[in-house]
Amino acid sequence: MLINEIRPYLIGKLKSSHCFWSYEEDSISDVPDGILVELCMLHLDLDDINLLFQIFSYKKMKSLWLNNVVAQGEKYYNLNFFFAWYYFNAKQPRKYVKEMFTTVLHKRVAG
């Protein structure tokens, strides 16, 4: 798949999964990077998540994951544990997720 085809493909998959339930699906043509990463990581499969790494750098993916998925806290703890281990090579993924949640939370409160 060509890089310029990935974003529309993922948005189409998210639409077909009804991830934009509060919007009229025909009105959605693009979404911000953070929302795209968040919804893909929460609702799509690994093959689709892997496509994100073709359109975003590793550093940007990690930042978007931390700020949009890890920031949601305990609700997605096990999923974030998996992502920390599988995608971001955390040596102690459980500890890492807890620490990153705290860090993101403090940034939001201070910022």
Residue, then its C-alpha position, 0 to 999 in steps of 0.5 A: m500500500l502506498i503511503n498516501e493511501i494509508r490514512p484514507y484506508l484507516i479512516g475507512k476502517l474506523k468508519s466501518s467499525h463505527c468509531f465515529w458514532s457521534y458524527e455523520e460518517d460521510s462528513i468525516s474525511d480526515v482526522p487529526d494525527g492524535i485521534l487517528v492513532e488513538l482510534c486505530m490503537l483502540h479499535l483496529d488490529l495489529d496489521d492496521i496499527n502497523l500501517l501507522f508506523q509507515i506514515f508516522s515516525y517511531k518518535k511521533m507514534k510513541s508521543l501520540w500513543l502516550n498523549n492519547v492512549v496511555a493518558q486515558g489511564e487504567k481503562y486501557y492498562n492491559l492494552n497499553f502494557f502490550f503496546a509498551w512491550y510490543y511496539f516500544n520495547a519497554k524493558q519493564p512494560r507494566k512499570y513503564v505504563k504507570e510511570m508514563f501515565t503519571t508523567v502525562l498527567h502531571k504535564r497536563v495539570a502543569g501545562 
